[in-house]
Every structure is written in structure tokens, then in C-alpha cells.
Amino acid sequence: MVKKKRHKAFWSNIKFKYKLTIINENTLEEVVGLRVSKLNGISVLLSVLTVLFLAASVIIAFTPLRNYLPGYMNSEIRAQVVENALRVDSLQQLVDRQNLYIMNIQDIFSGTIRVDTVHNMDSLTTVREDSLMERTQREAEFRKQYEETEKYNLTSITARPDIEGLIFYRPTRGMITDKFDADRKHYGTDIAANPGESVLATLDGTVILSTYTAETGYVIEVQHNQDFISVYKHCSSLLKREGDTVQAGEAIALVGNSGQLTTGPHLHFELWHKGRAVNPEQYIVF
């Protein structure tokens, strides 16, 4: 009974109406009179918040603002980001080359470089690089000491497989976005590339796996000589089947964005030797 009375008192209080009046100060005439309650105020507030939320949702959903939200960037924007990154890298290389050229021109005018040693214009950009790559006496002493120390270290002999006579092809053109890291179980190199870019076999070999998995999408594996196996994941489509023989540099798949463990068009490339994952950057210049 008491609970029922409290409930009735609560609703009576929230429904109780107040009169808001605006009176003319000179004539004391009522200009505007408005009867409102607490329930009316709460209803108006909720309505305003709902309208604001819907308006913000519509603006974000149907305008380019959605691309600034995490996870809403479409494939076209990702492709533009990758393309711009590649252009920036190319421009940086061009600027470095121009700087070397200007520095060597200055050295020619100052007499540091003899004019008769310059064979053509392109050689100017390499003179400075060659001088920077020259081994200092301290480096030569350190290398000699290291070689003497490791001469009888048998563990260093098998640290890296013998790759004499092997030429590793770059699997695809693009920018490295994630490096090999065995500590966090990332056994390959991620290369961001344009969708549909060709995926090339890094060595001669035979396709031992050509399939689709839920996590890594379209996957192809190739067995090579000297116990090497290369793995290519997240492809958009596969061009070779199991048992096919491939040549180094031959297209075997296309770059894509397949599988659950992907955030954009890229190639996850792994290189294995005798059952152990190795860092692809030790064998391939990306």
C-alpha cells in the first residue's frame, strides 16, 4: 500500500504542471502563458537529443567524414594512400640523387674532384655514394677481428643457408608495412600493393599448395631447390594449381585483400628453409 502511494506521488509530481507567464511590466498584462510539466521537459530533451543523433549519423554515413573513422576507410582510399606513399618514396630518392649531384658539382668547383675523372653526368651522383661507402680503417679492423673470432664458430656456418647460385625475385612491387618478427609470431613480410598487382614466384619450383582459407584467404606455396619454400597469402586469385612447375619471376597469383586477417590490399610473403621461417629481407631487396 505504501509502495503504491509512493508510485502515485511520483507520477503526480512529474505530471504536475507549472505555468510560465510573461507579463508586461508597465500594464501588468499577461503577454504569454505556458503550462508545462517535468514530463514535458524530459520529452522535449529526449526528442532534441534523438534528432541531433540522427542528423550526426546521416552526415557521417553519407559524407567523406566516415573515412576518418577507424575501420571505415574504403578500398579506393587505401589504394590512394599506398600510391601516395610509393610516390613519396620515389620523390625522396630523386631528392637524394639531386643533392648528391649538387654536392659533387660543388666539389668540382672547389677542386676536390678532378674534372677528368667524371665520365658522364650520371657518374656525378655515384661519386659521392662511393666515397660514403668506403670502408674506414676502424671498420676494417673490426671486421678482421670479427672474422678471426668467428673462424672456428661452427654455429655460424648453419646460421644462414647456402644461397650460392640462387637469385631471389621480389614477389611484388609495393611498400613494406610490417616486417618479419618471430617473437610475435609474424613469420613473413607484409607488402602493401595495388589490388590486381602480379605476385611473382621468387625462385624456380613446384606448387605444393593452392587453396583458400578463412583466415588468410587465397594461399599458394611453392617448393624450391635447397629446401626453400615460399608462401604467398591474401591473394585475390590464384593463377597456378598444385603440381604446376613455375619459373622465377613468373606470375602465380594476384594481390588482393582476402581472408579475415587482413586490413587492406597487400601480400603476406613468407620464406621457409628446412622447416624454419627466415627473414625474407635477408635474401630479397624489396
ABEGO torsion letter per residue (X at the ends): XAAAAAAAAAAAAAABBBBBBBBBAAAGBBABBBBBBAAAAAAAAAAAAAAAAAAAAAAAAABAAAAABBGABBAAAAAAAAAAAAAAAAAAAAAAAAAAAAAAAAAAAAGABBAAABABAAAAAAAAAAAAABBBAAAAAAAAAAAAAAAABAAAAAABBBABGBBBBBABBEBBABBBBAAAGBABBBBBBBBGBBBBBABBEBBABBBBBAAAEBBBBBBBBGGBBBBBBGBABBABBBGBBBBBGBBABBBBABEABBAEBBBBBBBBBGGBBBBAAAABBX
